[in-house]
Amino acid sequence: MADMEVDARGLSCPEPVLLAKNALESMAAGTVVVLVETVTSRENVTRLARGMGCAVEVEEAGDEFRMTIRKG
């Protein structure tokens, strides 16, 4: 279960990255689920999370991507 969920569907970069960054910075440890629709957003959010030392799992569901980011 996620501690926080960021619905960035319909937003273009850099908005999904900024929303994910804000969510991750707001917690010491935990799980953030980020929902995006584009490959570019998926890649950019994944790069951000890994750069912050987080583990990332990506699930593709139809035209969307669900990224589970674990911090701490």
C-alpha positions in Angstrom: 0.0 0.0 0.0 1.3 3.4 -0.9 1.9 6.1 1.6 1.2 8.7 -1.1 -0.1 8.7 -4.6 0.7 11.2 -7.3 -1.7 11.3 -10.3 0.3 13.0 -13.0 -1.8 11.7 -15.9 -2.5 14.3 -18.5 0.5 16.4 -17.4 3.6 17.0 -19.5 7.1 17.1 -18.3 8.5 18.5 -16.1 5.3 18.5 -14.0 5.2 14.7 -13.3 8.9 14.9 -12.2 8.3 17.9 -10.0 5.3 16.3 -8.3 7.1 13.1 -7.7 10.2 15.0 -6.4 8.0 17.0 -4.0 6.3 13.8 -2.7 9.6 12.0 -2.2 11.1 15.0 -0.4 8.1 15.3 1.9 8.8 11.9 3.5 11.8 10.4 5.3 10.9 6.9 4.1 7.9 5.2 2.4 6.2 4.4 -0.8 5.0 6.8 -3.5 2.9 5.6 -6.5 3.1 7.8 -9.5 0.7 7.5 -12.4 1.7 8.8 -15.8 0.7 8.3 -19.4 3.8 8.9 -21.5 7.0 7.0 -21.9 9.0 10.2 -21.5 7.3 10.9 -18.1 7.9 7.3 -17.1 11.6 7.6 -18.0 12.1 11.0 -16.4 10.4 10.1 -13.1 12.3 6.8 -13.0 15.6 8.6 -13.5 14.7 11.1 -10.8 13.8 8.4 -8.3 16.9 6.3 -8.9 19.0 9.4 -8.7 17.5 10.0 -5.2 18.5 6.4 -4.2 15.0 4.9 -4.5 13.9 1.6 -5.9 11.4 1.8 -8.8 9.0 -0.8 -10.1 7.0 0.0 -13.3 3.7 -1.6 -14.3 2.1 -0.9 -17.7 -1.7 -0.8 -17.6 -3.2 -0.1 -21.0 -2.1 3.4 -22.0 -0.8 4.2 -18.5 2.2 3.5 -16.3 2.0 2.9 -12.6 5.4 3.5 -10.9 5.9 2.3 -7.3 8.8 4.2 -5.8 10.3 3.0 -2.5 12.3 5.4 -0.4 14.4 4.5 2.6 
